[in-house]
């Protein structure tokens, strides 16, 4: 493709050259979701093997994906994000947010979801799917990565929240209640751990902001930072924009020890009721059959 001379110094034009067309974007979407092998990508996207091979080759050539051998007989490769590829995750999250609000929605900012809306259907479709293996986010005492699903728990309650101050920074329907929700989970933490359960909260705040909030509130459960939108794009979670930042909409997932999403609570309108329900469902998941 011939570019106008002015495009040589335009970052938007250069990024468009790498992304190419919508098939490239969908390939990146599926890699973010953990579909990193050729057959899985072909099945999820519905793309011919010839065209998919071309798109993968271009993305590897542009340094967005790396091709890694995982099997020798027969030879098989998986396609993983490079640093440049991971840096595209916020762009994918922003595209999804824009599509949810302006194409699939009515343009109104909201931190909730209508039962007939696309985000509602997409989130509830997570039931029965598995959280990608190895998915970890900053959340340790020194900002080190922690697994999104607790490896030593019979079930994990994974709750996403907009972040403290979201409703204060720019009032958006459904954004209030982050501190209350965390306090309720904190109160439930000792009994949950006694039953072999784990509780993990996720927001798009930066790790140091999460640590300060956890310290101030004396929260015993880990708070994970998805500032890079790794989990957001892996599970295609709904977001909303407030105070110049993409924030996660409030929802709760109950995930079993095999990383399978067993229950989805969304939207969360009754915070106290949703917290109690999620813990009850997690306890049921943890019981031996």
Secondary structure as GFF3:
##gff-version 3
##sequence-region A 1 289
A	DSSP	three_ten_helix	5	9	.	.	.	ID=ss1
A	DSSP	alpha_helix	11	19	.	.	.	ID=ss2
A	DSSP	alpha_helix	22	32	.	.	.	ID=ss3
A	DSSP	alpha_helix	38	45	.	.	.	ID=ss4
A	DSSP	alpha_helix	49	61	.	.	.	ID=ss5
A	DSSP	beta_strand	65	71	.	.	.	ID=ss6
A	DSSP	beta_strand	76	81	.	.	.	ID=ss7
A	DSSP	alpha_helix	83	86	.	.	.	ID=ss8
A	DSSP	alpha_helix	89	98	.	.	.	ID=ss9
A	DSSP	pi_helix	99	103	.	.	.	ID=ss10
A	DSSP	alpha_helix	118	124	.	.	.	ID=ss11
A	DSSP	beta_strand	136	138	.	.	.	ID=ss12
A	DSSP	beta_strand	145	147	.	.	.	ID=ss13
A	DSSP	beta_strand	155	160	.	.	.	ID=ss14
A	DSSP	alpha_helix	166	169	.	.	.	ID=ss15
A	DSSP	alpha_helix	178	194	.	.	.	ID=ss16
A	DSSP	beta_strand	197	203	.	.	.	ID=ss17
A	DSSP	alpha_helix	207	217	.	.	.	ID=ss18
A	DSSP	beta_strand	222	225	.	.	.	ID=ss19
A	DSSP	alpha_helix	230	235	.	.	.	ID=ss20
A	DSSP	beta_strand	239	242	.	.	.	ID=ss21
A	DSSP	beta_strand	245	248	.	.	.	ID=ss22
A	DSSP	beta_strand	251	256	.	.	.	ID=ss23
A	DSSP	beta_strand	261	265	.	.	.	ID=ss24
A	DSSP	alpha_helix	271	286	.	.	.	ID=ss25
###
